[in-house]
Amino acid sequence: MKNTISFFKQVLPLFFLVFQFLYVGVCHAQSEIEDLELIIQKNERDTVQFDAYIELYKLESMQASQKAKAYLDQGMILARKIDYERGKALAFLCYGDYYGLQGNLEFAIEMLNNGKTIYDELNDHRGSASCLNNLGGLKYKLGDYNGALECYLETARINEEIGDSSGLAIAQHNIGGLHYDQGNFDKAKEYWQKSLDLEYALKDSIGIIYGLNAIGAVHTAKKEYDKALEMMHAALNIANKFGDISIRASITLNIGVQHQRLDQFEKAKGYYLQSLDLYKQIDDDYELSIQYFNLGKLECDLNNGEKAIAYFDTSLVIADSIGAPQLMEHSFGGMADANKLLGNYEEAFDWLEKWNDIQDSLKGEKVKIQLNELQEKYETELKDNEIAQLQKKKAEATLTADRRKWLLIIFSILIVSAALVLIFYLGKRKAREQQRRAELEQKALRAQMNPHFIFNSLGAIQQMYVTGELDLANNYMGDFGSLMRKILDNSGKDLISVKEELEMLKLYLELEKSRNIELFDYAIEIDERIDRLGTKIPPMIIQPFVENAIWHGILPSKKKGKVIVRLNCTKNADMIVCEIEDNGIGIQQQVKRKKYESKGMKITEQRLGTKVRVRSLSPGTCITIKIMI
């Protein structure tokens, strides 16, 4: 097996595609974070505040993933509130980055496709190219090499067309990585050299680091390990100046590989453990699987079969959990080697069969042919484009000076006209948006408490005093006053805590329960994962539906009923799902009895930007609303 599976072909290619995420950038000083937080505290709710959220996400993304996601969630909420399409696209792009690093590859692809759709609609080629580049990396991790190459080739074409040298360098680097993984070392070196030349021209230190590592991998393939070590140590010296954990971890891993190829096992193990610790800090499951695999191979070289099996098993469990077939292939081969080392030949044969099956699906001759066909198609298109450009330049050279002058005049007029039209359009759009938001806020405020409830509550209080129920009247008056005060306090706020919302809801329910002489009971069930103080939602979003359940569901049934309010957290903890359930007459009977059109549901949908779901029960009704947090 050790002769069958080329070690450097298994390990080295895996770090190259990390390059796709370089748009996030390196860590900035604490003062920059403080400046961005000051922008957010101003609460302007505009594109400047959105940009601050995204910059904070980028600064935190490699150090504190949960904190980074919190900034990203707030950015997406703001983009949706102000209807900022370019902001939504950028947020989806960042979500693809975040979930890709978390190992949730399928969901990351869905996020990136959402972002690309918006960028395509906006005709934003640079944004589309960024999404395509990241999609290529995720498809690579899932073993879809053809899909990955298509994404990278299209990324290269777009970046060359718009003159983005940095984006072109990244795409060429990733194309080289795919060819390297298929054993096409000459083709890989060709693309990596193109990429490195561009990075030197751009004076991009990060790009130079990855280029040096890539060329070092070619030296490794030629068994020139000393030259590879020289280049990788030079890259590590540059990386240490930036403090980016993922870059340092990747280079440290590859230095360990070179030492292992030189049979310097203790040095190799030291570098592997350093790399493992670094990847644990950023919780990158994909890379963690690789590190455990490397340690397993090292233990095999040291004839420690039991330790090797333990490392390979950990690597396989992680690879299977994130759906990475190429990593599973490596682990299958490692398990075969380790069992053979221990004399477990039957188990070794079983693992070898699994390795052969998955390798055929990933690196068979058919896959190589398809990759070569795509490459040839891309190069042909490049040549056709070059010929077309030359012909276009020749035709332009034949134009007369008068024609160029008139074209310039017409073009200037069009630019000025377009600018005036754009200014007028943006002014009208902003005015319409401000008017729409003001109308929605007024509707939401009027919908926060039914005037009939206020009138009936005052009548109930008066009746209690007339009948001599002074204590009950005083208690009722106190609760009623507390509820009104909370409503007024929160009416000017966009968001309040879940705790404050539930306090107002309980006051309302107790008042209704007292006024209707205990004709119903209620219960409030809350998911333990919800932070009641830290989680913010729009105020009085639940009360209108509870009121409808009491007055149009339970009371018409003329028997004691029950209202249940449930608050649950979604799997990704980005939404609260609220259910309001009653055992009243049911939605069909309610529709027949109503003589007016209730606008509470439409207003709530406008406030949240999501649909309200109505479901019939037997008996009763269940209303479901989703609130983004």
MODA-V53043 format. One line per field, one symbol per residue. ss: DSSP state (a for helix, b for strand, c for the rest). burial: 1 if it has 16 or more other ideal C-beta (glycine too) atoms within 10 Angstrom, else 0. A space follows every 10 residues. Layout:
BEGIN
ss = ???
burial = ???
END
This chain:
BEGIN
ss = ccccccaaaa aaaaaaaaaa aaaaccccca aaaaaaaaaa acccccaaaa aaaaaaaaaa ccccaaaaaa aaaaaaaaaa acccaaaaaa aaaaaaaaaa aaccaaaaaa aaaaaaaaaa acccaaaaaa aaaaaaaaaa acccaaaaaa aaaaaaaaaa aaccaaaaaa aaaaaaaaaa acccaaaaaa aaaaaaaaaa aaccaaaaaa aaaaaaaaaa acccaaaaaa aaaaaaaaac ccccaaaaaa aaaaaaaaaa acccaaaaaa aaaaaaaaaa acccaaaaaa aaaaaaaaaa acccaaaaaa aaaaaaaaaa aaccaaaaaa aaaaaaaaaa aaccaaaaaa aaaaaaaaaa aaacaaaaaa aaaaaaaaaa aaaaaaaaaa aaaaaaaccc aaaaaaaaaa aaaaaaaaaa aaaaaaaaaa aaaaaaaaaa aaaaaaaccc aaaaaaaaaa aaaaaaccca aaaaaaaaaa aaaaaaaaaa cccccbbaaa aaaaaaaaaa aaaaaccccb bbbbbbcccc cccccbbccc ccaaaaaaaa aaaaaaaccc bbbbbbbbbc ccccbbbbbb bbccccaaaa aaacccccca aaaaaaaacc ccbbbbcccc bbbbbbbbc
burial = 1000101111 1111111111 1101011000 0000010011 0000000011 0111111111 1100100111 1111111110 0001001111 1111111111 1111101110 1101110110 0001101111 1111111111 1111101111 1111111111 0001001111 1111111111 1101101110 1111110110 0001011111 1111111111 1000100110 1101110010 0001111111 1111111111 1001000110 1101110110 0101111111 1111111111 1001101111 1111110110 0101111111 1111111111 1101001100 1101100110 0110001000 1001100100 0000000000 0000000000 0000000000 0000000000 0000000000 0000000000 0011001111 0010001001 1001000000 0010011011 0010011001 0001011101 1111101111 1111100011 0100010001 0000111111 1111111111 1111101000 1011111010 0010110111 1111111011 0000000001 1011001100 0000000001 111110111
END
